[in-house]
Amino acid sequence: MDMNEDLCCRDWPTATPRTGLDSDGRRAAMASVNGDTTATARVPSPQPPMPWFGMDIGGTLVKLVYFEPAIEDGPATTEALERIKHYLKKNAAYGQSGKRDVHLQMDGVEVGGIEGTLHFIRFPTSEMPRFLELAKAKGIASLASTVCATGGGAHKFENDFRTQVGLGLHKFDEMDSLIRGIHYMEAHNSRECYYYSSPMERCVKMPYDFSNPYPYLVVNIGSGVSILAVRSPTEYHRVTGTSLGGGTFLGLCCLLTGCETFEEAIELAQNGDSTHVDKLVRDIYGGDYPKFDLRADTVASSFGNMNCRARREAASREDLARATLVTITNNIGSIARMCATNEGISRVVFVGNFLRVNPISMRMLAYAMQFWSKGTLKALFLEHEGYFGAVGCLLELMKACS
C-alpha cells in the first residue's frame, strides 16, 4: 500500500493522557461516548473481535485509527493478528504515500474497557485499491467479517470491500462520529486543544481548557467544509457548509503550479507572496479605508491583479499557491465568523486535514476571528486535526456492541 513537518509553535507533547474527567459535564459526555448508562458504574459488554480499526474514508484522504491493546493473550491472539500489528507498528511510512503520524500516538488510553495505544494512519483515497490488496494479503477477513467506517467512501467503496476482501462495512454517520471523536480525544489528552496568542506576530501557541466547551462551533475542513453547532454531548445541528475547502485548494494549486501533493502545495505557499496576485485595499484607495476599519493590506479582490498581463507574468508558482491558500482560508474564516455570530457562539473549533502542516491558515483563521469580531470570537484548534471521525467511528463500534 502506498500509504511532517511539525506545525509552528508545537512546543509540548501532543498526547498526554488524562487519568480523570474534569467536570460533571465531561463525565456525562464520556458516559455517552462509551455507551454507559451511568457515569460511575461500568458493566462488561460484548466486544468485537480484534483488530479494532476506525476508518474515515474522505474524498481526498483515508484516516485510519488502530487500537493496540496493552496486553494481548488468549485465543484472540492469532498469527494473522500479530502479522497485522507487526506490519503497522514497524513502519512510519507505507510505500510512498501512506503515513503513520507517530507524534500523535496516544498511549495508556481506554477503549471498550481495555487499555492500550491509539495509532493514527493516513493515505490518499486514490490508493484505496492498493489498501484493499494489502488487507486481503494480511488476512483481515479471517479475523473479522466487518470493519467500521464513516465518511462518503464508506458508501462508495462498500462493494469493493465485500467483493475484493470479503469484508462488510459497518457504516456510521459522519457527523456523529466527528463529534464523538472530538469529545473522546479532548477528554483523554490534556494538550488536545490550543489557540494562538498574537497569531500574526509572535505566534505563541497556548493550551486551552476545553473541559466545559458548550456551546461551540465545529468547522470541519476536509475536501469541502461542514459547520456544526454543538450545544451538548448529544445535541448538535449542521449550520451550513461550502464546497470551497481543502480539495479546492489542492486542485487549483495542481492546475496553477503543476504540484502533485498537498505537502508540495503548502511548501510552495510558504515561500510565496499573495500580494503579487491579490488586489488589496491599498491598490484601490491608496491606503487604509478607515470608515469601515479596512486596513491597507486587506484583500479587496482575490486574484484581482491577474487581469494585468505584466502582473501575471511576474507572479511565481509560489505566489499563486500562496494566493490560493489565502483565498480559500479567507472564505472559510468569513463563513465561520458569520455562522458563529448568527448562532450566538463565541468558540470556533477548526478541525480537518486541511490544517495539517498548514500553520499559515491556522494563524490567518486565528487572526480573522479575533480581529473581525473585535475579540468576541476565539479560534481553537485540536492536535489530532483530521482523525476525529475515525476515532468516533471506532467508539461507535464499541457502543453498537454494548
C-alpha positions as CSV (number, residue, x, y, z in Angstrom):
1,M,0.0,0.0,0.0
2,D,1.3,3.4,-0.9
3,M,0.2,4.9,2.0
4,N,5.8,16.3,8.6
5,E,6.8,18.7,9.2
6,D,5.5,19.9,12.6
7,L,3.3,23.0,12.8
8,C,4.8,26.2,14.1
9,C,4.9,26.7,17.9
10,R,4.4,22.9,18.6
11,D,6.1,23.1,21.9
12,W,4.7,20.3,24.1
13,P,3.9,16.6,23.9
14,T,0.8,16.2,21.8
15,A,-0.7,13.2,23.6
16,T,-0.7,13.5,27.4
17,P,-3.3,11.0,28.7
18,R,-5.7,12.2,31.3
19,T,-6.5,9.9,34.3
20,G,-9.8,11.5,35.1
21,L,-12.5,13.8,33.8
22,D,-12.6,17.5,34.7
23,S,-16.2,18.2,35.3
24,D,-19.7,16.6,35.7
25,G,-20.4,17.7,32.1
26,R,-17.2,15.9,30.9
27,R,-18.2,12.8,32.9
28,A,-21.6,12.8,31.2
29,A,-20.1,13.3,27.8
30,M,-17.7,10.4,28.3
31,A,-20.5,8.2,29.6
32,S,-22.3,8.9,26.3
33,V,-19.1,8.3,24.3
34,N,-18.5,4.9,26.0
35,G,-22.2,3.9,25.7
36,D,-22.6,3.7,29.5
37,T,-26.0,4.0,31.2
38,T,-24.3,5.6,34.2
39,A,-21.1,7.6,34.6
40,T,-19.9,5.8,37.7
41,A,-20.6,2.1,37.1
42,R,-19.4,0.1,34.1
43,V,-20.9,-3.3,33.1
44,P,-18.8,-5.6,30.9
45,S,-20.2,-5.8,27.5
46,P,-19.6,-7.9,24.4
47,Q,-16.7,-6.8,22.3
48,P,-16.0,-7.1,18.6
49,P,-13.1,-9.3,17.5
50,M,-9.6,-7.8,17.2
51,P,-8.1,-5.9,15.4
52,W,-10.0,-2.8,16.2
53,F,-10.0,-0.1,13.5
54,G,-11.9,3.0,12.8
55,M,-11.9,4.3,9.3
56,D,-12.9,7.7,7.9
57,I,-12.9,7.5,4.1
58,G,-12.9,11.0,2.8
59,G,-12.9,12.5,-0.7
60,T,-9.1,13.1,-0.5
61,L,-7.7,11.2,2.4
62,V,-8.4,8.0,4.3
63,K,-7.9,8.3,8.0
64,L,-7.4,5.1,10.0
65,V,-7.2,4.7,13.7
66,Y,-5.8,1.4,15.1
67,F,-6.2,0.4,18.7
68,E,-3.4,-1.8,20.1
69,P,-4.2,-3.5,23.4
70,A,-1.6,-3.2,26.1
71,I,-2.0,-6.9,26.9
72,E,-2.9,-9.5,24.3
73,D,-3.4,-13.1,25.3
74,G,-5.8,-15.9,24.8
75,P,-7.3,-17.4,21.7
76,A,-7.8,-13.9,20.1
77,T,-4.1,-13.5,19.6
78,T,-3.7,-15.3,16.3
79,E,-0.8,-15.3,13.8
80,A,-2.8,-13.1,11.5
81,L,-3.4,-10.6,14.2
82,E,0.3,-10.5,15.2
83,R,1.2,-10.1,11.5
84,I,-1.1,-7.0,11.1
85,K,0.2,-5.5,14.3
86,H,3.8,-6.0,13.4
87,Y,3.3,-4.5,9.9
88,L,1.6,-1.4,11.2
89,K,4.0,-0.7,14.1
90,K,7.3,-1.4,12.4
91,N,6.7,1.3,9.8
92,A,6.1,5.0,10.0
93,A,5.6,5.1,6.2
94,Y,3.9,2.7,3.9
95,G,5.1,2.9,0.4
96,Q,5.3,6.5,-0.9
97,S,2.1,8.0,0.3
98,G,0.9,6.2,3.5
99,K,1.9,7.7,6.8
100,R,1.7,6.8,10.5
101,D,1.6,10.0,12.4
102,V,3.9,8.8,15.2
103,H,3.8,12.2,17.0
104,L,0.1,11.8,17.5
105,Q,0.2,8.3,19.1
106,M,-1.7,8.1,22.4
107,D,-0.6,5.6,25.0
108,G,-2.5,4.4,28.1
109,V,-6.0,5.2,26.8
110,E,-9.0,3.1,27.3
111,V,-11.3,1.8,24.6
112,G,-14.1,-0.6,25.2
113,G,-12.9,-1.2,28.7
114,I,-9.4,-2.2,27.6
115,E,-6.2,-0.2,28.0
116,G,-3.9,0.3,25.1
117,T,-2.5,2.6,22.4
118,L,-4.1,4.5,19.6
119,H,-2.1,4.7,16.3
120,F,-3.0,7.2,13.6
121,I,-2.5,6.4,9.9
122,R,-3.5,8.2,6.7
123,F,-3.2,7.6,3.0
124,P,-4.8,9.1,-0.2
125,T,-8.2,7.9,-1.1
126,S,-6.9,7.3,-4.6
127,E,-4.7,4.5,-3.1
128,M,-7.8,2.5,-1.9
129,P,-7.3,-0.3,-4.4
130,R,-3.8,-0.9,-3.1
131,F,-5.1,-0.8,0.5
132,L,-7.7,-3.4,-0.3
133,E,-5.0,-5.6,-1.8
134,L,-3.0,-5.3,1.4
135,A,-6.0,-6.0,3.6
136,K,-6.6,-9.2,1.6
137,A,-2.9,-10.2,1.8
138,K,-2.8,-9.7,5.5
139,G,-5.8,-11.9,6.1
140,I,-8.0,-9.4,7.9
141,A,-11.2,-11.2,6.7
142,S,-10.0,-14.3,8.7
143,L,-10.2,-12.2,11.9
144,A,-13.4,-10.3,11.4
145,S,-16.3,-10.2,9.0
146,T,-17.0,-6.5,9.4
147,V,-15.0,-3.2,9.5
148,C,-16.4,0.0,10.9
149,A,-16.2,3.0,8.6
150,T,-17.6,6.5,8.2
151,G,-17.3,9.2,5.5
152,G,-18.6,9.2,2.0
153,G,-16.2,6.5,1.0
154,A,-17.9,4.1,3.4
155,H,-20.7,4.1,0.9
156,K,-18.6,4.4,-2.3
157,F,-16.3,1.5,-1.5
158,E,-18.7,-0.8,0.3
159,N,-19.0,-3.2,-2.6
160,D,-15.2,-3.2,-3.2
161,F,-14.6,-4.3,0.5
162,R,-17.2,-7.0,0.2
163,T,-16.1,-8.5,-3.2
164,Q,-12.3,-8.0,-3.0
165,V,-11.6,-8.6,0.6
166,G,-14.6,-10.4,1.9
167,L,-15.4,-7.7,4.5
168,G,-18.6,-5.9,5.2
169,L,-18.6,-2.3,6.2
170,H,-20.5,-1.3,9.3
171,K,-21.3,2.3,8.4
172,F,-21.7,5.1,10.9
173,D,-22.9,8.7,10.5
174,E,-20.0,11.0,9.6
175,M,-21.0,13.9,11.8
176,D,-22.0,11.7,14.8
177,S,-18.5,10.1,14.6
178,L,-16.8,13.5,14.3
179,I,-18.4,14.9,17.5
180,R,-17.9,11.7,19.4
181,G,-14.3,11.6,18.4
182,I,-13.7,15.2,19.5
183,H,-15.2,14.7,22.9
184,Y,-13.2,11.5,23.5
185,M,-9.8,12.9,22.4
186,E,-10.1,16.1,24.3
187,A,-11.1,14.1,27.5
188,H,-8.1,11.8,27.1
189,N,-5.4,14.3,26.1
190,S,-4.7,17.2,28.3
191,R,-2.9,19.0,25.5
192,E,-5.5,18.5,22.7
193,C,-7.0,21.9,22.5
194,Y,-5.0,25.1,21.9
195,Y,-5.2,28.6,20.5
196,Y,-2.7,31.2,19.1
197,S,-1.9,34.3,21.0
198,S,-0.7,37.2,18.7
199,P,-1.2,34.9,15.7
200,M,0.3,37.3,13.1
201,E,3.1,38.5,15.3
202,R,4.9,36.2,17.8
203,C,2.7,33.2,17.1
204,V,2.5,31.9,20.6
205,K,0.8,28.6,20.9
206,M,-1.2,28.3,24.2
207,P,-3.2,25.4,25.8
208,Y,-6.9,25.9,26.1
209,D,-9.1,24.3,28.8
210,F,-11.9,22.7,26.8
211,S,-13.4,20.8,29.7
212,N,-16.7,22.9,29.6
213,P,-17.0,23.6,25.9
214,Y,-20.6,24.1,25.2
215,P,-21.8,25.7,23.0
216,Y,-19.1,25.6,20.4
217,L,-18.9,25.7,16.6
218,V,-17.0,23.0,14.7
219,V,-15.6,23.9,11.3
220,N,-14.5,20.7,9.7
221,I,-12.2,21.4,6.7
222,G,-11.7,18.4,4.5
223,S,-12.2,18.3,0.8
224,G,-15.1,20.6,1.4
225,V,-16.3,22.3,4.6
226,S,-19.1,21.4,7.1
227,I,-20.0,23.7,10.0
228,L,-21.8,22.3,13.1
229,A,-23.2,24.0,16.2
230,V,-22.7,21.7,19.2
231,R,-24.7,22.5,22.3
232,S,-24.3,19.4,24.4
233,P,-22.7,15.9,24.2
234,T,-25.7,14.7,22.2
235,E,-27.2,17.8,20.7
236,Y,-25.8,19.4,17.5
237,H,-27.0,20.5,14.1
238,R,-25.4,21.3,10.8
239,V,-25.4,25.1,10.2
240,T,-24.1,25.2,6.7
241,G,-21.1,24.2,4.6
242,T,-19.1,25.2,1.5
243,S,-17.7,23.3,-1.4
244,L,-14.6,25.5,-1.3
245,G,-12.3,23.6,1.0
246,G,-9.0,21.7,1.1
247,G,-9.8,19.8,-2.1
248,T,-10.3,23.1,-3.9
249,F,-7.0,24.4,-2.6
250,L,-5.1,21.4,-3.8
251,G,-7.0,21.1,-7.1
252,L,-6.3,24.8,-8.0
253,C,-2.7,24.5,-7.0
254,C,-2.2,21.5,-9.2
255,L,-3.7,23.4,-12.1
256,L,-1.8,26.7,-11.4
257,T,1.6,25.4,-10.3
258,G,1.9,21.9,-11.5
259,C,2.4,20.5,-8.0
260,E,1.3,16.9,-7.2
261,T,0.7,16.7,-3.4
262,F,-0.8,18.8,-0.6
263,E,2.6,18.9,1.1
264,E,4.1,20.3,-2.1
265,A,1.4,22.9,-2.4
266,I,1.8,24.1,1.2
267,E,5.6,24.3,0.7
268,L,5.1,26.5,-2.3
269,A,2.7,28.7,-0.4
270,Q,5.1,29.1,2.4
271,N,7.6,30.7,0.0
272,G,5.1,32.9,-1.9
273,D,3.7,36.4,-1.6
274,S,-0.1,36.6,-2.2
275,T,0.1,40.4,-2.6
276,H,1.6,39.9,-6.0
277,V,-1.6,38.2,-7.1
278,D,-4.4,39.7,-5.0
279,K,-5.7,43.2,-5.3
280,L,-5.6,44.9,-1.9
281,V,-7.4,47.8,-0.3
282,R,-4.3,50.0,-0.8
283,D,-4.4,49.2,-4.5
284,I,-7.8,50.8,-4.7
285,Y,-7.8,53.5,-2.0
286,G,-4.0,54.2,-1.8
287,G,-4.0,53.2,1.8
288,D,-6.4,52.3,4.6
289,Y,-10.2,52.7,4.3
290,P,-10.8,53.9,7.9
291,K,-14.6,54.4,7.6
292,F,-15.1,50.6,7.6
293,D,-11.9,49.7,9.5
294,L,-10.3,48.2,6.4
295,R,-6.5,48.2,6.6
296,A,-4.4,48.8,3.5
297,D,-3.2,45.2,3.4
298,T,-6.8,43.7,3.5
299,V,-7.6,41.7,0.4
300,A,-10.2,43.5,-1.7
301,S,-10.2,41.1,-4.7
302,S,-8.7,37.6,-4.6
303,F,-6.5,37.2,-7.8
304,G,-7.6,40.7,-8.7
305,N,-4.1,41.6,-10.1
306,M,-4.1,38.7,-12.5
307,N,-6.2,40.6,-15.1
308,C,-3.0,42.5,-15.9
309,R,-0.6,40.7,-18.2
310,A,2.5,42.1,-16.6
311,R,1.4,41.0,-13.1
312,R,0.5,37.6,-14.5
313,E,4.0,37.2,-16.0
314,A,5.7,38.4,-12.8
315,A,3.7,36.0,-10.5
316,S,5.7,32.9,-9.4
317,R,4.4,29.4,-8.7
318,E,4.9,30.2,-5.0
319,D,2.9,33.4,-5.3
320,L,0.0,31.6,-7.0
321,A,0.0,28.9,-4.3
322,R,0.0,31.4,-1.5
323,A,-2.8,33.4,-3.1
324,T,-4.9,30.2,-3.5
325,L,-4.3,29.3,0.2
326,V,-5.2,32.8,1.3
327,T,-8.4,32.9,-0.9
328,I,-9.7,29.5,0.5
329,T,-8.8,30.4,4.1
330,N,-10.3,33.8,4.0
331,N,-13.6,32.4,2.6
332,I,-13.7,29.7,5.3
333,G,-13.0,32.2,8.0
334,S,-15.7,34.6,6.8
335,I,-18.3,31.9,6.7
336,A,-17.3,30.6,10.1
337,R,-17.5,34.1,11.6
338,M,-21.0,34.7,10.3
339,C,-22.2,31.3,11.5
340,A,-20.8,31.9,15.0
341,T,-22.4,35.3,15.2
342,N,-25.8,34.0,13.9
343,E,-25.7,31.1,16.4
344,G,-24.6,33.2,19.3
345,I,-21.5,31.1,19.8
346,S,-18.1,32.5,20.8
347,R,-15.8,29.4,20.5
348,V,-15.0,28.2,17.0
349,V,-13.1,24.9,16.7
350,F,-11.3,24.3,13.4
351,V,-10.5,20.7,12.5
352,G,-9.7,18.7,9.4
353,N,-6.7,17.6,7.4
354,F,-6.6,21.0,5.6
355,L,-4.9,22.2,8.7
356,R,-2.2,19.5,8.7
357,V,1.3,21.1,8.1
358,N,-0.5,24.3,7.4
359,P,0.4,26.9,10.0
360,I,-0.4,29.7,7.6
361,S,-4.1,29.0,7.5
362,M,-4.3,28.5,11.3
363,R,-2.7,31.8,12.0
364,M,-4.9,33.5,9.5
365,L,-8.0,32.0,11.0
366,A,-7.0,32.9,14.5
367,Y,-6.3,36.5,13.5
368,A,-9.5,36.8,11.5
369,M,-11.7,35.5,14.3
370,Q,-10.1,37.9,16.8
371,F,-9.8,41.0,14.5
372,W,-13.2,41.0,12.7
373,S,-15.2,40.1,15.8
374,K,-13.3,42.7,17.9
375,G,-12.2,40.0,20.3
376,T,-15.6,38.4,20.9
377,L,-14.8,35.1,18.9
378,K,-12.0,32.7,19.7
379,A,-10.4,30.3,17.2
380,L,-9.5,27.0,18.7
381,F,-7.5,24.1,17.2
382,L,-7.0,20.4,18.0
383,E,-3.8,18.4,17.8
384,H,-5.3,15.4,16.1
385,E,-6.8,17.6,13.3
386,G,-8.3,15.2,10.8
387,Y,-8.7,12.0,12.8
388,F,-11.7,12.6,14.9
389,G,-14.2,10.9,12.5
390,A,-12.1,7.8,12.6
391,V,-11.8,7.8,16.4
392,G,-15.5,8.4,16.7
393,C,-16.3,5.6,14.3
394,L,-14.2,3.2,16.5
395,L,-16.2,4.3,19.6
396,E,-19.5,3.9,17.7
397,L,-18.5,0.3,17.1
398,M,-17.9,-0.2,20.8
399,K,-21.3,1.3,21.5
400,A,-23.0,-0.8,18.9
401,C,-21.6,-4.0,20.6
402,S,-22.7,-3.0,24.1
